Amino acid sequence: MPSLLVLASVLALQSQQLTATELSLGAAGVMAHRTFAGAEWGLARRASGESRVALALAGGTIASRPAARAQVTLQMLVNPAARSGPGFYAGVGGAFMARRGSPGQAFLAVLLGVERAPGRRQGWYTELGFAGGVVRRPGGGCARSRSGGPNL
């Protein structure tokens, strides 16, 4: 009978889906014909256990001119229930980049990422992808759980 209780509690923990709103700050860089470098603010919503929608807004420069960048991606989490160790994810979406004196450009965004301890309140992440050039985004952030699994 005790083993049945242990099994039931393990199954209950696994069935809880982590839903959270995540905030992040970091750097953004796009290496292309003209390189973008700047600071980035991000907001993501993990509505289900396996995916999240992320918005990243960045301000910086391209060729010494002020520039802005926005990116929205749907990210699929490889190991969403992990509470320790790295978490891996892949994403696809769209990006828009504009600089003063030039028309804006839209791009397909594809990325791979790794984050420290998914589901924790604080951590770091780094992403590498393509969206009008090679994109590199390191940063850190925090998450706030609204319902579902524990936020340790």
Residue frames as a rotation matrix with the C-alpha (Angstrom) as fourth column:
MET 1
0.557 0.831 0.000 0.00
0.831 -0.557 0.000 0.00
0.000 0.000 -1.000 0.00
PRO 2
0.370 -0.451 -0.812 2.79
0.174 -0.825 0.538 2.59
-0.913 -0.340 -0.227 0.75
SER 3
-0.695 -0.665 0.274 4.25
0.376 -0.012 0.926 2.00
-0.613 0.747 0.259 -2.72
LEU 4
-0.095 0.760 0.643 0.84
0.980 -0.041 0.193 2.79
0.173 0.649 -0.741 -4.24
LEU 5
0.757 0.341 -0.557 0.80
0.504 -0.848 0.165 6.14
-0.416 -0.406 -0.814 -2.38
VAL 6
-0.155 -0.897 -0.414 4.31
0.095 -0.431 0.898 6.96
-0.983 0.100 0.152 -3.63
LEU 7
-0.689 -0.061 0.722 3.30
0.694 0.232 0.682 6.10
-0.209 0.971 -0.118 -7.20
ALA 8
0.351 0.909 0.223 0.15
0.932 -0.363 0.016 8.23
0.096 0.202 -0.975 -6.95
SER 9
0.623 -0.154 -0.767 2.09
0.237 -0.897 0.373 11.24
-0.745 -0.415 -0.523 -5.64
VAL 10
-0.535 -0.844 0.020 4.72
0.211 -0.110 0.971 10.92
-0.818 0.524 0.237 -8.40
LEU 11
-0.457 0.445 0.770 2.00
0.886 0.154 0.437 10.73
0.075 0.882 -0.465 -11.06
ALA 12
0.640 0.714 -0.285 0.26
0.745 -0.667 0.002 13.77
-0.189 -0.213 -0.958 -9.56
LEU 13
0.197 -0.655 -0.730 3.47
0.067 -0.733 0.676 15.82
-0.978 -0.182 -0.101 -9.68
GLN 14
-0.757 -0.517 0.400 4.12
0.385 0.142 0.912 14.79
-0.528 0.844 0.092 -13.28
SER 15
-0.122 0.800 0.588 0.60
0.987 0.034 0.159 15.72
0.107 0.599 -0.793 -14.36
GLN 16
0.534 0.266 -0.802 0.96
0.454 -0.891 0.007 19.30
-0.713 -0.368 -0.597 -13.04
GLN 17
0.302 -0.407 0.862 1.83
0.882 -0.224 -0.415 21.59
0.362 0.885 0.291 -15.90
LEU 18
-0.341 -0.511 -0.789 4.07
0.716 -0.685 0.133 24.52
-0.609 -0.520 0.599 -15.22
THR 19
0.412 0.412 0.813 2.40
0.787 -0.611 -0.088 27.73
0.460 0.676 -0.576 -16.37
ALA 20
0.085 -0.500 -0.862 4.42
0.758 -0.528 0.382 30.86
-0.646 -0.686 0.335 -15.83
THR 21
0.961 0.018 0.274 5.11
0.183 -0.788 -0.588 34.36
0.205 0.616 -0.761 -17.03
GLU 22
0.289 -0.946 -0.149 8.82
0.896 0.212 0.389 34.94
-0.337 -0.246 0.909 -17.58
LEU 23
0.988 -0.094 -0.122 10.67
-0.121 -0.963 -0.242 38.26
-0.095 0.254 -0.963 -17.72
SER 24
0.410 -0.901 0.141 14.22
0.862 0.434 0.262 38.61
-0.298 0.014 0.955 -19.01
LEU 25
0.848 -0.331 -0.414 16.96
-0.390 -0.918 -0.065 41.18
-0.359 0.217 -0.908 -19.61
GLY 26
0.356 -0.770 0.529 19.96
0.558 0.630 0.540 40.60
-0.749 0.103 0.654 -21.78
ALA 27
-0.361 -0.565 -0.742 22.05
-0.432 -0.603 0.670 41.51
-0.826 0.562 -0.027 -24.78
ALA 28
0.667 0.526 0.527 21.06
0.274 0.485 -0.831 41.06
-0.693 0.699 0.179 -28.41
GLY 29
-0.263 -0.776 -0.573 23.38
-0.501 -0.397 0.769 40.84
-0.824 0.490 -0.284 -31.37
VAL 30
0.766 0.442 0.468 22.71
0.211 0.515 -0.831 40.13
-0.608 0.735 0.301 -35.04
MET 31
-0.332 -0.920 -0.208 25.71
-0.136 -0.172 0.976 39.58
-0.934 0.352 -0.068 -37.29
ALA 32
0.540 0.501 0.676 24.77
0.664 0.241 -0.708 40.41
-0.518 0.831 -0.202 -40.88
HIS 33
0.189 -0.432 0.882 25.77
0.805 -0.446 -0.391 42.86
0.562 0.784 0.264 -43.62
ARG 34
-0.249 -0.202 0.947 25.27
-0.404 -0.867 -0.291 45.52
0.880 -0.456 0.135 -40.94
THR 35
-0.561 -0.092 -0.823 25.59
0.548 0.704 -0.451 44.33
0.621 -0.704 -0.345 -37.35
PHE 36
0.366 0.707 0.605 22.96
-0.285 -0.533 0.796 45.11
0.886 -0.464 0.006 -34.71
ALA 37
-0.544 -0.465 -0.699 24.07
0.572 0.404 -0.714 45.32
0.614 -0.788 0.047 -31.07
GLY 38
-0.282 0.485 0.827 21.91
-0.512 -0.806 0.298 46.35
0.811 -0.340 0.476 -28.16
ALA 39
-0.928 0.093 0.360 20.06
-0.312 0.330 -0.891 45.60
-0.202 -0.940 -0.277 -24.94
GLU 40
-0.539 0.731 -0.417 16.97
-0.164 0.395 0.904 43.44
0.826 0.556 -0.093 -24.86
TRP 41
-0.615 0.513 0.598 13.88
-0.689 0.018 -0.724 43.05
-0.382 -0.858 0.343 -22.68
GLY 42
-0.751 0.320 -0.578 11.80
-0.225 0.698 0.679 39.90
0.621 0.640 -0.452 -22.99
LEU 43
-0.302 0.751 0.587 8.41
-0.848 0.070 -0.526 38.60
-0.437 -0.656 0.616 -21.90
ALA 44
-0.742 0.064 -0.668 7.30
-0.358 0.804 0.475 35.00
0.567 0.591 -0.573 -22.30
ARG 45
0.018 0.804 0.595 4.17
-0.980 0.131 -0.148 33.09
-0.197 -0.581 0.790 -21.35
ARG 46
-0.927 -0.265 -0.266 4.38
-0.293 0.953 0.072 29.38
0.235 0.145 -0.961 -20.72
ALA 47
-0.153 0.978 0.139 0.73
-0.984 -0.164 0.073 28.43
0.095 -0.126 0.988 -21.16
SER 48
0.890 0.362 -0.277 1.28
-0.342 0.932 0.118 24.70
0.300 -0.010 0.954 -21.41
GLY 49
0.719 -0.614 0.325 3.94
-0.067 0.404 0.912 22.34
-0.692 -0.678 0.249 -20.17
GLU 50
0.240 -0.637 0.733 5.67
0.788 0.568 0.236 21.91
-0.567 0.521 0.638 -23.53
SER 51
-0.106 -0.248 0.963 5.63
0.876 -0.481 -0.027 25.36
0.470 0.841 0.268 -25.14
ARG 52
0.033 0.159 -0.987 5.79
0.614 -0.782 -0.105 29.10
-0.788 -0.603 -0.123 -24.59
VAL 53
0.574 0.131 0.808 5.26
0.718 -0.554 -0.421 32.26
0.392 0.822 -0.412 -26.62
ALA 54
0.022 -0.693 -0.720 8.09
0.812 -0.408 0.417 34.78
-0.583 -0.594 0.554 -26.29
LEU 55
0.853 0.153 0.498 8.35
0.405 -0.797 -0.448 38.46
0.328 0.584 -0.742 -27.20
ALA 56
0.045 -0.892 -0.449 11.75
0.880 -0.177 0.440 40.16
-0.472 -0.415 0.777 -27.25
LEU 57
0.918 0.205 0.338 12.20
0.334 -0.861 -0.384 43.92
0.212 0.466 -0.859 -27.75
ALA 58
0.133 -0.955 -0.266 15.67
0.907 0.009 0.421 45.38
-0.400 -0.297 0.867 -28.24
GLY 59
0.999 0.036 -0.035 17.14
0.021 -0.932 -0.361 48.82
-0.046 0.360 -0.932 -28.72
GLY 60
0.267 -0.963 0.046 20.63
0.549 0.191 0.814 49.43
-0.792 -0.192 0.579 -30.00
THR 61
0.209 -0.289 -0.934 22.59
-0.626 -0.774 0.099 50.54
-0.752 0.564 -0.342 -33.03
ILE 62
0.515 -0.195 0.834 23.26
0.705 0.650 -0.283 49.48
-0.487 0.734 0.473 -36.61
ALA 63
-0.044 -0.647 0.761 26.17
0.905 -0.348 -0.243 51.27
0.423 0.678 0.601 -38.31
SER 64
-0.857 -0.388 -0.338 26.21
0.513 -0.693 -0.506 53.93
-0.038 -0.607 0.794 -35.55
ARG 65
-0.597 0.746 0.295 22.51
-0.465 -0.622 0.629 54.73
0.653 0.239 0.719 -36.10
PRO 66
-0.567 0.474 0.674 19.78
-0.661 0.226 -0.715 54.10
-0.491 -0.851 0.185 -33.51
ALA 67
-0.553 0.370 -0.747 17.89
-0.472 0.600 0.646 50.91
0.687 0.710 -0.157 -34.25
ALA 68
-0.160 0.581 0.798 15.13
-0.893 0.259 -0.368 48.73
-0.421 -0.772 0.477 -32.81
ARG 69
-0.723 -0.073 -0.687 14.39
-0.407 0.848 0.338 45.04
0.558 0.524 -0.643 -33.07
ALA 70
-0.038 0.748 0.662 11.32
-0.930 0.216 -0.297 42.97
-0.365 -0.627 0.688 -32.15
GLN 71
-0.704 -0.191 -0.684 10.94
-0.469 0.848 0.246 39.20
0.534 0.494 -0.686 -32.25
VAL 72
0.162 0.777 0.608 8.01
-0.941 0.307 -0.142 36.88
-0.297 -0.549 0.781 -31.48
THR 73
-0.594 -0.395 -0.701 8.58
-0.603 0.795 0.063 33.13
0.533 0.460 -0.710 -31.33
LEU 74
0.743 0.648 0.167 6.73
-0.642 0.620 0.450 29.97
0.188 -0.441 0.877 -30.42
GLN 75
-0.335 -0.942 0.031 9.19
-0.871 0.297 -0.391 27.83
0.359 -0.158 -0.920 -28.46
MET 76
0.718 0.466 -0.517 8.96
-0.282 0.874 0.396 24.09
0.637 -0.138 0.759 -27.91
LEU 77
0.178 -0.618 0.766 10.61
-0.983 -0.085 0.160 22.93
-0.034 -0.782 -0.623 -24.67
VAL 78
-0.144 -0.332 -0.932 12.53
-0.481 0.847 -0.227 19.64
0.865 0.416 -0.281 -24.85
ASN 79
-0.446 -0.046 -0.894 12.55
0.637 0.684 -0.354 18.87
0.628 -0.728 -0.276 -21.10
PRO 80
-0.112 0.456 0.883 9.90
-0.193 -0.882 0.431 21.16
0.975 -0.122 0.187 -19.58
ALA 81
0.841 0.522 -0.143 9.55
0.008 0.252 0.968 19.28
0.541 -0.815 0.208 -16.28
ALA 82
0.025 -0.918 -0.395 13.24
0.735 0.285 -0.616 19.53
0.678 -0.274 0.682 -15.35
ARG 83
0.960 0.281 -0.011 13.86
0.201 -0.656 0.728 21.33
0.197 -0.701 -0.685 -12.05
SER 84
0.446 -0.885 -0.135 17.65
-0.220 -0.254 0.942 21.13
-0.868 -0.390 -0.308 -12.19
GLY 85
-0.343 -0.666 0.663 20.24
0.588 0.398 0.704 21.08
-0.733 0.631 0.255 -14.91
PRO 86
-0.862 -0.056 -0.505 19.90
-0.290 -0.763 0.578 22.71
-0.417 0.644 0.641 -18.31
GLY 87
0.168 0.920 0.354 16.69
0.298 0.294 -0.908 22.97
-0.939 0.259 -0.225 -20.30
PHE 88
-0.867 -0.485 0.113 16.78
0.210 -0.151 0.966 22.93
-0.452 0.861 0.233 -24.08
TYR 89
0.227 0.970 -0.082 14.30
0.294 -0.148 -0.944 24.49
-0.929 0.190 -0.319 -26.51
ALA 90
-0.784 -0.330 0.525 13.77
0.593 -0.151 0.791 25.37
-0.181 0.932 0.314 -30.17
GLY 91
-0.027 0.797 -0.604 11.68
0.286 -0.573 -0.768 28.19
-0.958 -0.193 -0.212 -31.59
VAL 92
-0.651 -0.060 0.757 10.26
0.756 -0.149 0.638 29.61
0.074 0.987 0.142 -34.78
GLY 93
0.281 0.759 -0.587 8.57
0.698 -0.582 -0.418 32.94
-0.659 -0.293 -0.693 -35.43
GLY 94
0.497 -0.054 0.866 9.14
0.717 -0.537 -0.445 36.36
0.489 0.842 -0.228 -36.91
ALA 95
-0.087 -0.581 -0.809 11.46
0.792 -0.533 0.297 39.31
-0.604 -0.615 0.507 -36.34
PHE 96
0.742 0.274 0.612 11.38
0.582 -0.715 -0.386 42.96
0.332 0.643 -0.690 -37.40
MET 97
-0.072 -0.828 -0.556 14.34
0.849 -0.343 0.401 45.32
-0.523 -0.443 0.728 -37.46
ALA 98
0.720 0.295 0.628 14.42
0.589 -0.738 -0.330 49.03
0.366 0.608 -0.705 -38.22
ARG 99
-0.240 -0.775 -0.585 16.99
0.880 -0.427 0.206 51.80
-0.410 -0.466 0.785 -38.05
ARG 100
0.360 0.360 -0.861 16.74
0.145 -0.933 -0.329 55.54
-0.921 -0.007 -0.389 -38.46
GLY 101
-0.061 -0.346 -0.936 16.87
-0.758 -0.594 0.269 56.63
-0.650 0.726 -0.227 -42.10
SER 102
-0.887 -0.225 -0.402 16.14
-0.438 0.685 0.582 53.16
0.145 0.692 -0.707 -43.55
PRO 103
0.148 0.973 -0.177 12.98
-0.809 0.222 0.544 51.13
0.568 0.063 0.820 -44.16
GLY 104
-0.003 -0.077 0.997 12.29
-0.838 0.545 0.040 48.31
-0.546 -0.835 -0.066 -41.71
GLN 105
-0.375 -0.162 -0.913 12.77
-0.703 0.692 0.166 44.66
0.604 0.704 -0.373 -42.60
ALA 106
0.484 0.568 0.666 10.92
-0.835 0.528 0.156 41.52
-0.263 -0.631 0.730 -41.51
PHE 107
-0.455 -0.718 -0.526 12.55
-0.776 0.610 -0.162 38.11
0.437 0.335 -0.835 -41.18
LEU 108
0.685 0.469 -0.558 11.70
-0.149 0.839 0.523 34.51
0.713 -0.275 0.644 -40.38
ALA 109
-0.012 -0.670 0.743 13.24
-0.971 -0.169 -0.168 33.71
0.238 -0.723 -0.648 -36.98
VAL 110
0.718 0.088 -0.690 14.58
-0.002 0.992 0.125 30.24
0.696 -0.088 0.713 -36.11
LEU 111
0.055 -0.719 0.693 16.45
-0.864 -0.382 -0.327 29.57
0.500 -0.581 -0.642 -32.85
LEU 112
0.310 -0.081 -0.947 17.91
0.441 0.895 0.068 26.98
0.842 -0.439 0.313 -30.50
GLY 113
0.152 -0.217 0.964 18.32
-0.656 -0.752 -0.066 27.79
0.739 -0.622 -0.257 -26.82
VAL 114
-0.143 -0.204 -0.968 19.46
0.628 0.737 -0.248 26.51
0.765 -0.644 0.023 -23.46
GLU 115
0.242 0.256 0.936 18.36
-0.531 -0.772 0.348 27.77
0.812 -0.581 -0.051 -20.05
ARG 116
-0.830 -0.552 -0.078 19.44
-0.186 0.408 -0.894 27.02
0.525 -0.728 -0.441 -16.50
ALA 117
-0.900 0.410 -0.151 16.95
0.347 0.461 -0.816 25.09
-0.265 -0.787 -0.557 -14.37
PRO 118
-0.653 0.725 0.220 13.67
-0.107 -0.376 0.921 25.54
0.750 0.578 0.323 -16.25
GLY 119
0.289 0.876 -0.385 10.77
0.428 0.242 0.871 26.24
0.856 -0.417 -0.305 -13.92
ARG 120
-0.222 -0.430 -0.875 12.93
0.973 -0.162 -0.167 28.03
-0.070 -0.888 0.454 -11.34
ARG 121
0.699 0.543 -0.465 12.32
0.562 -0.819 -0.112 31.65
-0.442 -0.183 -0.878 -10.33
GLN 122
0.599 -0.563 -0.570 15.70
-0.610 -0.782 0.131 32.89
-0.519 0.269 -0.811 -11.55
GLY 123
0.405 -0.509 0.760 18.12
0.537 0.805 0.252 31.68
-0.740 0.306 0.600 -14.18
TRP 124
-0.268 -0.544 -0.795 20.05
-0.505 -0.623 0.597 32.43
-0.820 0.562 -0.108 -17.31
TYR 125
0.647 0.424 0.634 19.59
0.328 0.596 -0.733 31.60
-0.688 0.682 0.246 -20.97
THR 126
-0.428 -0.667 -0.610 21.46
-0.412 -0.457 0.788 31.79
-0.805 0.588 -0.079 -24.23
GLU 127
0.599 0.676 0.430 20.08
0.188 0.403 -0.896 31.49
-0.779 0.617 0.114 -27.75
LEU 128
-0.651 -0.707 -0.277 21.61
-0.208 -0.185 0.961 31.10
-0.730 0.683 -0.027 -31.18
GLY 129
0.165 0.789 0.591 19.58
0.567 0.414 -0.712 31.41
-0.807 0.453 -0.379 -34.35
PHE 130
-0.832 -0.326 0.450 18.88
0.550 -0.375 0.746 33.08
-0.074 0.868 0.491 -37.66
ALA 131
0.387 0.911 -0.145 16.67
0.813 -0.411 -0.412 36.13
-0.435 0.042 -0.899 -38.28
GLY 132
0.992 -0.075 0.102 18.18
-0.002 -0.815 -0.579 38.38
0.127 0.574 -0.809 -40.94
GLY 133
0.076 -0.996 0.056 21.63
-0.637 -0.092 -0.766 37.19
0.767 0.023 -0.641 -39.87
VAL 134
-0.213 -0.228 -0.950 23.17
0.510 0.804 -0.307 35.11
0.834 -0.550 -0.055 -37.11
VAL 135
0.384 0.479 0.789 21.47
-0.453 -0.647 0.613 36.01
0.805 -0.593 -0.031 -33.83
ARG 136
-0.420 -0.504 -0.755 23.12
0.537 0.532 -0.654 35.60
0.732 -0.680 0.048 -30.41
ARG 137
0.182 0.593 0.785 21.12
-0.428 -0.670 0.606 36.42
0.885 -0.447 0.131 -27.25
PRO 138
-0.512 -0.314 -0.799 22.52
0.588 0.550 -0.593 35.80
0.626 -0.774 -0.097 -23.76
GLY 139
-0.253 0.417 0.873 20.61
-0.506 -0.826 0.248 36.98
0.825 -0.379 0.420 -20.72
GLY 140
-0.937 0.025 -0.349 19.01
0.307 0.537 -0.786 36.29
0.168 -0.843 -0.510 -17.39
GLY 141
-0.399 0.859 0.320 15.54
-0.433 -0.485 0.760 36.44
0.808 0.165 0.565 -16.02
CYS 142
-0.898 0.240 0.368 12.89
-0.284 0.323 -0.903 35.44
-0.335 -0.916 -0.222 -13.57
ALA 143
-0.614 0.740 -0.276 9.60
0.064 0.394 0.917 33.58
0.787 0.545 -0.289 -13.73
ARG 144
-0.710 0.513 0.483 6.38
-0.651 -0.214 -0.729 33.88
-0.271 -0.831 0.486 -11.79
SER 145
-0.910 0.394 -0.129 4.13
0.324 0.871 0.370 30.86
0.258 0.295 -0.920 -11.65
ARG 146
-0.550 0.794 0.258 0.40
-0.777 -0.600 0.191 31.54
0.307 -0.095 0.947 -11.81
SER 147
0.520 0.702 0.487 -0.96
-0.795 0.606 -0.023 28.01
-0.311 -0.376 0.873 -11.56
GLY 148
0.732 -0.214 -0.647 0.08
-0.265 0.785 -0.559 24.45
0.628 0.581 0.518 -12.11
GLY 149
0.462 -0.611 -0.643 3.39
0.657 0.723 -0.216 23.07
0.596 -0.322 0.735 -10.94
PRO 150
0.675 -0.247 -0.695 5.65
0.584 -0.396 0.708 24.40
-0.450 -0.884 -0.124 -8.24
ASN 151
0.675 -0.527 0.517 7.93
0.088 -0.638 -0.765 27.36
0.733 0.562 -0.384 -8.87
LEU 152
0.694 -0.424 -0.582 10.97
0.720 0.384 0.578 26.58
-0.022 -0.820 0.572 -6.71
